[in-house]
Each structure stands twice: as structure tokens, then as C-alpha cells.
Amino acid sequence: MEVRDSNGTLLNDGDSVQVIKDLKVKGSSTVIKRGTLFKNVRLQEDDDEHVECRNDKIKGLMLKTCFLKKV
């Protein structure tokens, strides 16, 4: 399965990605600002539209690939 970011670049486990749009976190009052960098993302085996990201504030965050670009 191929997972691609918003620009069509192929993503792999351990890549660094950047958010291209301000995103509200569902179930929280936290907002992820545009330009936030996530290192060491994990791809989902059964889903090619979501990746798991970790942040200091939020653990186990699932983001859609259409809002990410590879750095």
C-alpha cells in the first residue's frame, strides 16, 4: 500500500511531516497550528489516509494525509 501526502510525495514510517492547515483536535480545545512539525510518523497498515503522530501535548494523534506534507 502506498501512502502519499497532500503533494503526492510517498510517505514511509519514520518520516517527518508538517501540517499545512490549522486543525482543531476533536474532543479537545487544542488547535494544531499550520507549520507544526511531527517527527517519526507511523503509517497504519489497514488505512492509507491516516498516519499516527506524536506531540508533547497530544499522544496517539491520527491525522489525515491530505493535511500533511513531507519535510
N, C-alpha and C positions, 0 to 999 in steps of 0.2 A: 504494500500500500504506500502511495506517495502522499506526503503531507506538504502543502505549499502555503506560503504566506500571502499577504494581500498583493504583492508584486509578482507572484508566480515563482518565487525562488523556493527551491526544495529545502525543507527543514529536516534536521536529524536530532536524535537525542543529544542533549548537552549543548545545543546551540544557544546563543544569546539573541533575544528578540527585544524590540522596542514597540511600545504602544503608539498607535498613530492617531488616537482619538480619546478624549476624556470619557471614561467609563464609570458608571455607578455600579457599586458592588451590591448585588441582590441580597437582601436580608441584613444590610448594614448601612450605616450612614457614610461610609468611606467612599471616596472618589479616587480612582486611579487617573492621574494626570497624563496628558499627552507627553510623550518623550520618556516615560518611565522605562527603565531597563530591567529586564528579567534575564538572569543568567541561569544556565543549566536547566533548560526546559525539558520536560519528559513528554514524549508522544504517547497517545492512547492506542492500544493495539486494535480495538474494535471501532474506533471513531477517528476519521481523518479531518474533522472540522474543529476539534478541541485539543488544546495542549495544557498540561499541568504546569503551573508556575508557582514559585515560592518567593515570598517577600518577607521582610522583617515584621510587618504588621499583620499580614494575612498568609496563612499556611494552606496549602492544598487548593489554590485558586485555579479554576478552569476558565480559560479564555478561548474565544473563537479565533481561528487563524485569520479571518478577514479583518481583524483589528490589529494585527501584528505585522512587523517587518523584520527581517533578519538583519543583524548588525555584523 
